[in-house]
Amino acid sequence: MEERIYLYNDLEQTKTRFVSFVGTNKRFDLAITSSTRFYGKQLVLDLQSNVFAIIGPDDLEEEGYIEYAFKMSEEEANELISFLSEII
């Protein structure tokens, strides 16, 4: 059997917030994980679509990034940005 080569194998305490809210056209079910690994950004998981991204305040301001990262319409992304702006 070949030896497995790890690039890293760390165990870390994290804090995860689970939140669900209804937007105009979409229900959002999110898991938002804080960790030291992401350099101040947070891991945001959309549990409905199984899509995730590492998001910080700069990403929320980048035009089109949330639409791209979460594969959603501009209107849905604006609702998500509005919520994430309050907590990130």
C-alpha positions, 0 to 999 in steps of 0.5 A, spaced: 500 500 500 502 506 498 504 511 503 499 517 503 502 524 503 498 529 506 499 537 505 496 538 511 491 535 517 489 539 522 484 539 527 481 546 529 475 548 533 470 552 529 464 556 530 458 555 526 452 559 525 446 556 522 441 560 519 434 560 515 430 566 512 426 567 506 427 572 501 423 575 495 424 569 491 428 564 495 429 560 501 436 561 504 438 555 509 446 557 510 451 554 515 456 560 516 463 557 519 468 561 522 475 559 523 482 561 523 484 558 517 480 563 512 484 569 514 478 573 517 473 570 512 468 565 513 466 559 510 458 560 507 455 554 505 448 554 502 445 548 504 439 548 499 444 548 493 450 544 496 454 550 494 459 554 498 464 560 498 469 563 503 467 570 503 469 576 507 467 584 506 471 585 500 467 579 496 461 582 498 463 588 495 465 585 488 460 586 483 458 579 480 462 575 485 456 572 489 452 571 483 458 567 480 460 563 487 453 561 489 450 560 482 444 565 483 440 570 480 442 578 481 436 579 485 437 572 489 444 575 490 442 581 493 438 578 498 444 574 500 449 580 500 444 584 504 444 578 510 451 577 509 453 584 510 450 584 517 454 578 520 461 578 516 
